[in-house]
Amino acid sequence: MGVGVLLALSGLYRLIAYSVSVRRREIGIRMAVSAEKTDVLGMVMRQGIVLAGTGTLIGLTLAIGAGRLLVAAFPATDNSVGTYLIVIPAVFAITMIAALVPASRAAKVDPAVVLRQG
């Protein structure tokens, strides 16, 4: 994979992990009103899937259009289907890991402690 792809995946991981960690108080409130760990994890994972799917569709559309322009300008540019077949699953895997790690950490915390920290 290229350096650009690795940087994009790293940024995606940081964005998802940050957005889940910011919602720690909300997760604590949900658990205080009897939400199960699996409910909280499912909610975060669904939001991660929606985010990754939306971003993938927009990115794929733009990449196909920009790829044609790049190949026209720089004939040595790689715009093969194989690239897309590697990047798309990698984006989904990184998104799921990025959502699962902080969400599981937040789901393990005592809701009373999270609410007191405010």
C-alpha positions as CSV (number, residue, x, y, z in Angstrom):
1,M,0.0,0.0,0.0
2,G,1.1,3.5,-0.7
3,V,2.1,6.0,2.0
4,G,-1.1,8.0,1.2
5,V,-3.3,5.1,1.9
6,L,-1.5,4.4,5.2
7,L,-1.9,8.1,6.2
8,A,-5.6,8.1,5.3
9,L,-6.2,4.9,7.3
10,S,-4.3,6.4,10.3
11,G,-6.4,9.6,10.1
12,L,-9.6,7.5,9.9
13,Y,-8.6,5.6,13.0
14,R,-7.9,8.7,14.9
15,L,-11.1,10.4,13.8
16,I,-13.3,7.5,14.8
17,A,-11.5,6.8,18.1
18,Y,-11.8,10.5,19.0
19,S,-15.5,10.7,18.2
20,V,-16.2,7.7,20.3
21,S,-14.1,8.9,23.3
22,V,-16.0,12.3,23.2
23,R,-19.3,10.4,23.6
24,R,-18.1,8.7,26.8
25,R,-20.5,10.6,28.9
26,E,-23.4,9.7,26.6
27,I,-22.4,6.0,26.8
28,G,-22.3,6.3,30.6
29,I,-25.8,7.8,30.7
30,R,-27.1,5.0,28.4
31,M,-25.6,2.4,30.7
32,A,-27.0,4.1,33.8
33,V,-30.5,3.8,32.4
34,S,-30.0,0.0,31.8
35,A,-28.5,-0.2,28.4
36,E,-26.5,-3.4,28.0
37,K,-22.8,-3.4,26.8
38,T,-23.9,-5.1,23.6
39,D,-26.4,-2.4,22.9
40,V,-23.8,0.3,23.3
41,L,-21.2,-1.5,21.2
42,G,-23.8,-2.2,18.5
43,M,-24.8,1.4,18.4
44,V,-21.2,2.6,18.0
45,M,-20.5,-0.1,15.4
46,R,-23.6,0.8,13.3
47,Q,-22.5,4.4,13.3
48,G,-19.0,3.4,12.2
49,I,-20.4,1.3,9.4
50,V,-22.6,4.1,8.2
51,L,-19.6,6.5,8.3
52,A,-17.3,4.1,6.5
53,G,-20.0,3.3,3.9
54,T,-20.8,6.9,3.1
55,G,-17.2,7.9,2.9
56,T,-16.4,4.9,0.7
57,L,-19.1,5.7,-1.7
58,I,-18.2,9.4,-2.0
59,G,-14.5,8.6,-2.1
60,L,-14.9,5.9,-4.7
61,T,-16.9,8.2,-6.9
62,L,-14.3,10.9,-6.7
63,A,-11.4,8.5,-7.1
64,I,-12.8,7.0,-10.3
65,G,-13.2,10.5,-11.8
66,A,-9.9,11.8,-10.5
67,G,-8.2,8.6,-11.5
68,R,-9.1,9.1,-15.1
69,L,-7.7,12.6,-15.1
70,L,-4.5,11.4,-13.4
71,V,-3.9,8.6,-15.9
72,A,-4.4,11.1,-18.7
73,A,-1.9,13.5,-17.2
74,F,0.5,10.9,-15.8
75,P,0.5,7.7,-17.8
76,A,2.5,5.8,-15.1
77,T,-0.3,6.3,-12.5
78,D,-1.9,3.1,-11.3
79,N,-5.7,3.2,-11.4
80,S,-6.5,-0.5,-11.4
81,V,-9.4,-2.2,-9.8
82,G,-7.0,-4.2,-7.6
83,T,-6.2,-1.0,-5.7
84,Y,-9.9,-0.4,-4.9
85,L,-10.3,-4.0,-3.8
86,I,-7.5,-3.6,-1.3
87,V,-8.4,-0.1,0.0
88,I,-12.1,-0.6,0.6
89,P,-11.9,-3.6,3.0
90,A,-8.9,-1.9,4.7
91,V,-11.1,1.2,5.3
92,F,-13.9,-0.9,6.8
93,A,-11.5,-2.9,9.0
94,I,-9.8,0.1,10.4
95,T,-13.2,1.8,11.0
96,M,-14.5,-1.2,12.9
97,I,-11.3,-1.5,15.0
98,A,-11.3,2.2,15.7
99,A,-14.9,2.1,16.8
100,L,-14.7,-1.1,18.8
101,V,-11.6,-0.3,21.0
102,P,-12.8,3.0,22.6
103,A,-16.4,1.8,22.8
104,S,-15.5,-1.3,24.7
105,R,-13.3,0.7,27.0
106,A,-16.1,3.1,27.6
107,A,-18.6,0.3,28.1
108,K,-16.5,-1.2,30.9
109,V,-16.5,2.0,33.0
110,D,-18.9,2.4,35.9
111,P,-21.6,4.8,34.8
112,A,-21.6,6.6,38.1
113,V,-17.9,7.4,37.7
114,V,-18.4,8.7,34.2
115,L,-21.4,10.9,35.3
116,R,-19.4,12.4,38.2
117,Q,-16.5,13.3,36.0
118,G,-18.9,15.5,33.8
